[in-house]
Amino acid sequence: MARRKDLPIGTVMVLHALARGHRHGFDILDQTGLTSGTVYPALERLERLGLAHSRWEDAAIARQEKRPPRRYFEITPTGKAHLVEALERYRVLSPVIIDGVRHPKGVKPA
C-alpha cells in the first residue's frame, strides 16, 4: 500500500481524474493536461499500488468502432482514501476550484 508521501502531484492529478469518472488514458490526458510520459506511468503505478485497477474493453467493440481496444481504469476504495489524504497534503492548492469542487472536504470520489 502506498503512503501519501509516495504520491507525487502528477499521480494525484491522475487519481483525481479517475475519481471524477475519467477512465482511459486519452481522456485522462485531456482532463489533466499532463503528458503521456506522466499519465501512463502514473496509471501503472496506481494499479501496482492497489489504488486503481484496469480492464481491457472487448476487442470486438473496438474493431466495430475502428480503433484499438481501450484499457479502462477505475479507482479502488483504497485509492479514494489515498486521494483524500493526498489532497490534504497539497492543500496549498485549495484556493483553486476545479469543476466546482473546493479541495479537500468537497471532494467526493466516485
C-alpha positions as CSV (number, residue, x, y, z in Angstrom):
1,M,0.0,0.0,0.0
2,A,1.2,3.5,-0.8
3,R,1.9,6.1,1.8
4,R,0.7,9.6,0.9
5,K,4.2,10.9,0.7
6,D,4.7,8.4,-2.2
7,L,2.2,10.1,-4.4
8,P,3.7,13.0,-6.4
9,I,1.4,15.7,-7.7
10,G,1.1,14.3,-11.2
11,T,0.0,10.9,-9.8
12,V,-2.5,12.7,-7.5
13,M,-3.9,14.5,-10.6
14,V,-4.4,11.2,-12.4
15,L,-6.0,9.6,-9.3
16,H,-8.3,12.7,-9.1
17,A,-9.3,12.3,-12.7
18,L,-10.2,8.6,-12.1
19,A,-12.3,9.6,-9.1
20,R,-14.2,12.1,-11.3
21,G,-15.0,9.3,-13.8
22,H,-12.3,9.7,-16.4
23,R,-11.4,6.1,-17.3
24,H,-9.0,5.7,-20.2
25,G,-5.6,7.3,-21.0
26,F,-6.6,9.8,-23.7
27,D,-9.5,11.1,-21.5
28,I,-7.1,11.5,-18.5
29,L,-4.6,13.3,-20.7
30,D,-7.2,15.7,-21.8
31,Q,-8.6,16.2,-18.3
32,T,-5.3,16.8,-16.6
33,G,-3.2,18.5,-19.2
34,L,-0.4,16.1,-18.3
35,T,1.8,14.4,-20.9
36,S,1.6,10.7,-21.8
37,G,5.0,10.3,-20.2
38,T,3.4,11.2,-16.9
39,V,-0.1,9.8,-17.2
40,Y,0.7,6.2,-18.3
41,P,3.5,5.6,-15.8
42,A,1.2,7.0,-13.1
43,L,-1.6,4.7,-14.1
44,E,0.7,1.7,-13.9
45,R,2.0,2.9,-10.5
46,L,-1.5,3.3,-9.2
47,E,-2.5,-0.1,-10.3
48,R,0.6,-1.7,-8.9
49,L,-0.1,0.0,-5.5
50,G,-3.7,-1.2,-5.5
51,L,-5.1,2.4,-5.8
52,A,-6.6,1.6,-9.2
53,H,-7.4,-1.4,-11.3
54,S,-7.9,-1.9,-15.0
55,R,-9.6,-4.0,-17.6
56,W,-9.4,-4.1,-21.4
57,E,-12.5,-3.5,-23.4
58,D,-13.9,-6.2,-25.7
59,A,-11.8,-6.2,-28.8
60,A,-14.9,-6.7,-30.9
61,I,-16.3,-3.3,-29.7
62,A,-13.0,-1.6,-30.6
63,R,-13.0,-3.2,-34.1
64,Q,-16.5,-2.2,-34.7
65,E,-15.6,1.4,-33.9
66,K,-12.4,1.1,-36.0
67,R,-9.9,1.8,-33.2
68,P,-7.6,-0.1,-30.9
69,P,-9.0,-1.5,-27.7
70,R,-9.0,0.8,-24.7
71,R,-7.8,0.0,-21.3
72,Y,-10.2,1.3,-18.7
73,F,-9.0,2.2,-15.2
74,E,-11.1,2.6,-12.1
75,I,-10.2,4.0,-8.6
76,T,-10.3,1.5,-5.8
77,P,-11.7,2.2,-2.3
78,T,-8.1,2.3,-1.0
79,G,-7.4,4.8,-3.9
80,K,-10.2,7.0,-2.7
81,A,-8.8,7.1,0.8
82,H,-5.3,8.0,-0.5
83,L,-6.8,10.7,-2.8
84,V,-8.4,12.4,0.2
85,E,-5.1,12.2,2.1
86,A,-3.1,13.5,-0.9
87,L,-5.5,16.4,-1.4
88,E,-4.9,17.4,2.2
89,R,-1.1,17.1,1.6
90,Y,-1.4,19.5,-1.4
91,R,-3.8,21.9,0.5
92,V,-1.7,24.8,-0.8
93,L,-3.8,24.3,-4.0
94,S,-7.0,24.8,-2.1
95,P,-7.8,28.3,-3.4
96,V,-8.2,26.7,-6.8
97,I,-11.7,25.4,-7.5
98,I,-11.9,22.7,-10.2
99,D,-15.2,21.8,-11.7
100,G,-17.0,23.4,-8.8
101,V,-15.2,21.3,-6.2
102,R,-13.3,23.1,-3.5
103,H,-10.4,21.0,-2.0
104,P,-10.3,18.8,0.1
105,K,-13.6,18.4,2.0
106,G,-15.8,19.0,-1.0
107,V,-14.2,16.1,-2.9
108,K,-16.5,13.1,-3.1
109,P,-14.7,10.4,-5.1
110,A,-16.9,8.4,-7.4
